[in-house]
């Protein structure tokens, strides 16, 4: 009997780790097993010096339809009507999304199709996102009586309040151009160049000094949650420490000497 295909495919060309959701027959629904595979891959990438940037893509016409509702519905028969299972699933999902934010490596979503509910949350949780013109984004939980409360956390931190509330309250899908306008994604491109455009962006970032990227990403998310004065005080401290790092010494020295910097590998 043939083994089941892996839920997540990975490859690392040129320092860019490509993670490909591989459940196209289930619309790349975020089952507990797929989320576990994603989180394990993210944790592995964090400790891998060969990985400089992470891209999350998907096989098939749907990027991700969100949580696996069939998996969730099976727990209705549990003694507690599924309460413990649902709490565990949403906790697992929240931890996986935070692993993207807390990863020292920049994470880019490559969205070639529909991204709904937790699938839209996955896009919003990534640092950057590139989508094809065939991509659509929605938080349609309201249509089935299950408000997209956890996707709301990532969505509301990436787009304006009015835009987020409209998506959450209506459940209607938006296209890539509108997603760019509200700040959910960075750019929209033709389907045939989606991968090449995403990898070009990833390559540009991968060419930057690794330690500096780690410092900057961590500081970006930390200061967002702070009051203005506290954010400036924190950022000033970060820049002071950054100035003493070897990469800053090399980069500034190279700039003043009018030469290319020699970043550590």
Steps between C-alpha positions, in 0.01 A plus 500: 500500500640843399578746777293816515668800334661749740274780622777754449763506225826688559799608291777755561630661179747783559431540870122525451301226670183430302224335704217373279166403652430163340135419578345623176236225511378658827548858380813520716285517812705559814453169676672439831762288322572764234535772763738277694707445184509876434605582853772233499634634169500856635687392812753310290551799271560730796807298596623437144772741384444391140148645514486877467141552383187281515229484234164335574321391182237239418426231246177525304247778434430575869772647721312392812132474587569543871435248774402145406128511579459124455771441759328744734151359446611152607557632851131589540458142621751547784368493854551875536354569152851574378590784737844363592581405141402841366695682770805289418464558127468879527789513747711297258404729212579813700842359596579416137403850380714655773790277397494682166511839668768392746716323242837675461466444124274719282194302382326569167161361397473400134125495434382348175134443585229533759604573860210490744453511878816356661651492151457876482639516854808312377555762228452786746742340746784494247736796485438553128258358244496476121183381326389414150209670327296183562542525879205587722491573872210461742405445863160335438442337838200725558322314217508172695444641848867488600644852515865510386623615841853360484555606136380842619811538717741483205267682260438796731873543556567529128213700352291798611214442742223582254642266235550220752150537639347497153675172417403349836138615502410430137716193433540622143820428309731772372738471205872561492480864395273582793720296731793719395299817560408404856850374583430128528755414230793681338435444131294308249648348183398276212467132599777389266759719674379462859775261607779686319387836644477357850840335473653821363370687804623224729841508330536873557431454869723193523793710376479724808698428819327224699555642848372843400181349357443312825550815710272705277214252475491443874510874572228574244241280669600592854472876449160471334344404833660790692388860563690752284754621758570146618541384139757771429692420818501131413600561136782732608637227725474246217687730261771565758559127545476448122775760442736287706432183299752375247261532207447871564874555538563323168210666318580853610869445436427372150275800428766748612770314306275480190517121471257210519446368855627152582222349709568192714359180350 
